């Protein structure tokens, strides 16, 4: 049976940590026992994944929005170092917790990581769901559409920073072949036939050369596909959506080229890669296409 006296042997709330006591604590990372295990080679990334924070973001219209963010933070490790102080990854980031987080903040955090942990390179990724109001097609209703977004940045040994934005975008894809076959059945045999369509996904990664709002990337995706999945739907909205699918039929190859058409000329986008997945309602497998901007040594 655990008694109060037994607990006090393990935890004393009255104990005060003094500088002398801190010096007496064992330091496995930097102390006499900090010998390298395994090959004495550099490690490209070491750190922590999925620590969570509420962060403030500024929307395109200047409003502030607090979102729960899952953060990955890593630094490089030289061959002669045992390891890093993992808690510093979080402590360094917490210095920015009360600020409005922007793409420029990524530079400051990456620089702080390198300074606080004595590393040559640093890496950061923020994952979150970004809500935007989506108006229904005809009924006048509106609801929140949530977009899976990630901001990613890397600072090299020369303090050069590369920044990326990732977006998952859902849309409907109606098969042009199925549409023509359904129309043929109606015309030649007076048979009711329904073309197949399916929920589809585009996984978009853009490398940025200047600031880009999340709303802008979402709008580029909407303009490319024209058949984004809906939130609140009444009968008139469902009919409008069926009409949109008829007007904007697409194979998975078409989807890739349509994304290319919208992303390629944008002045803030340096490079991009898009993976389209049509989760077939006809087949038991998916149809997939992948397209990139095509610059030398770029995203693939």
N, C-alpha and C positions, 0 to 999 in steps of 0.2 A: 504494500500500500504506500503510495506517495504522499508524504506529509508536507506541511509547510516548511518544516526544518530541512527536509530533503531537498526541496526546491531551492532554498536559499543557498545550498551548497553549489548550485549551478548558476544562479543569477542573483546578483546583489544590486538592487536599484539605487543603493546609496553610494556605490563605488564611483569614484571620479578618476578619469584618465588624466594623468600628468604627462608632461613632456618626457620625463625620465622613464615612465612606464611604456610610452610609445617606442622609445629607443630600444627597450628590452624585448619587444615583440620580434619573433623570428621573421626574416625576409627571405623566403625561398627563391624569389625572382632574382635578387641581387646579392644575396649572401654567399657564404662559403660553399653551400650545397647547390649553387645554381649552375651546375654543369649541364652542358647540352646533351640531351638524349637523342640518339639517332644521328643522322647525317647533319653536319654543321653547315647548312646551306640557308640562303635567305628564304623567307616565306612571303608570298605576294600579298596575302590578306589574312589578318587575324583580328578578331574583335567579337562583337556581340550582335545577335539578331533578334528582331521582334520585341524590342523594348518600346513601350507605348507612352505617348504623351498627347495631351490636348494642345493643338497649335492653332494660332490665328492665321487665317488666309484672307487676302483682299480679293474680292470679286472684281470683274471687269467694270462694274458700275460704281466701284469705290466703297462698297459695303464690306464689313468685317464678318467673317464666318469662322466659328470654332469647330474643328474636326478632330476626331480621334485618329492618331497617326501611329502606324507601326514602323519602327525605324531599324535599319541595319547600319552599323558603323564599323568600319575596318581600317586598319593601317598596315603598312608593310613592316616586316621584321627582319633586321639584319642577321647575318649568319652567326655573329658572335654574341647575340642577345638571347637570353633564356626565354623571355616572354614580355608581355605588357601588363600594365595595371588595367584590367578590364573595366573597373568602375569609372576610370577616367573618361571612357567613351561616353558614358551617360552624363557624368558631371560636366564635361565640356559642352555637351548639347544643352544641358539645363540652363546654361548662361543665356540662351536665346529663347527660353520658354515663354517669356512675357512679351516678346516682340512679334510684330506681324511678319510672318514668314514669306519670303519672296525668293525668286531664283538667285538673287544676289546674296541672300543669306547663306546659300550653299557654299559660296566661296569662303566666307568667314568661318563657318564650321569646319570645313576641310583644313583651312590654315591652322585653326585652333587644335585640331586633332594632331597634326604634324608637330606643332610646337609642344603640346602637353605630353605627347607620348614619344617624342624624339624620333619620329619616323620620317622616311623620305617620301612616302606616298600615302594618300588617304582616299577613302571611298565612303560614299553615303548613299542610302536609298530610303525614300519615304513612301510608304504604301498607305492608301486611304481610299474611301469611297466619297465621291464628290457629288452632292445633290444639285440638280438643276430642274427648274419648273419646265414641264413639257405640256404645251397646249394640245387638247384633243383636236381632231381634224375638222369636226363640224358642229359638235354639241355645245362648245363654249366652256367645257370643263377643263381643268388642268390639274396636274399632279406631279409629284417628285419622281424624276428618273435619276437613278444612282449609277454613277460611272466609276468603274475600277480604274484608279489612276496611280501612277508611281512617278516620283521625281528622283532622278539618279544623277550623281556627279562624281567625278574622279579628278584628283589633283596629282600630277606627276612630280618627279624630283626637281623639275625646273619651275614648279608652281604654275604650270599650265593646266587649265581646267577644261574638262569636257562635260557638257550637261545634256541630259536626255529626259524626255517626257514619254511615258508609256500610257496608252489608253486602250481599254477594251470596250468595243462598241458593238451593240446587238442590233441586228436588222433582219428583215424578212427577205428571202430570195425566192422568186417564182421562176420555175424552169421554162425557158422559151420553147424547148422541144415538147414538153408536156402540154403547154398551152396550145401549140399547133395541132397536136394529136387530139386534144379534147375538142377543138373547133372542127376538126375533120370528122370526128364521130358525130357531132351534132349536124353538120352539113350533109353528110352522105347517108347516115343511117338514123337520124333523128333520135340519137342516144344521148342522154344526159351524162356529161363527163366533167370532172373537176380537175384542172391542172394542179400539180403538186407544188407546194411551196414549203419552206421550212425556216425555223429560227436559225439565224446564222451569226457568226461572230467575226469581228476583225480585231486583231491584236496589233496595235500600231505603236511603233517606236520612232520617235523623231529626235535627231541630234540638233540642238539649238545653237544658233549663232547670235541671237538676241532674244529679248523677253517675248514670251508667248503666253497668253492667258489660256487656262484650261478650256474656257468657253469657246475660244477661237478654234482649238483643235476639234472639239465636239461639233462645232458648226461645219467645219470642213468635211467631217465624216458624214454628217447629215446631208450635205449637198452632194456628196459623192454617191450615196446609196439611195436617198429619197424615200426609203421604206423602213425607217427606224421603228422598232417595236414600241407599242403604245402603253400608256399608264392607265388612264381612266377612259373607258369606252362605252358608248351607248350604240344603239342600232345604226344611227346615221354615221357614227365614226367607223363602225365595222365595215359598212358599205364603202365608205371613202377609202379605207385601208385596202379593201379588195380591188378597188379601182386603181389605187396607186401601184399595187403589185402587178396589175395588168399593164399599166403604162410603163413600169420600170422593171421588166423582166431581166434576169441576169444569170448567166452561168458564173461559176466561181472565177473563171478567167476574166470575165467582164468586170467583176467586182474589183479585182486587183488593178486593172487598168484604169478604172474610174477613180480609185483612190490615188493612183499615181498622178492623174490629170489634175486633181485638186491640191495635192501636197507639193508637187514639184515646183510651181512658181512662187510659193509663199516666201517672202523675204526673210522671215525669222528662222526658216528651216534649212539647216545645212545639209542634212542627210536624213534618210528614212528607210524603214523596212516595214512591210505590212504582210501579215499572214491571215488569210481569209479561210474560214472554215464553214462550209455549208453542211449542216447536220441533216443528212438526207432523210426525207420521209418516204422515198421510193426504195432506196437501198438500205442495207444493214451496215453500211460503212459511210464515212464522211468524204466529201469532196474538198480538196485543199488546194490553195494557190499561195504563192509567196512572191513578193515583188520588192525590189529595192531601187533606190535612186540610180545606183550603178556607178558611183564615183570610185576612182582607184583606191584600193585599200579601205573602202567604206563599209557600211553596214551590209550584211548579207543575211 
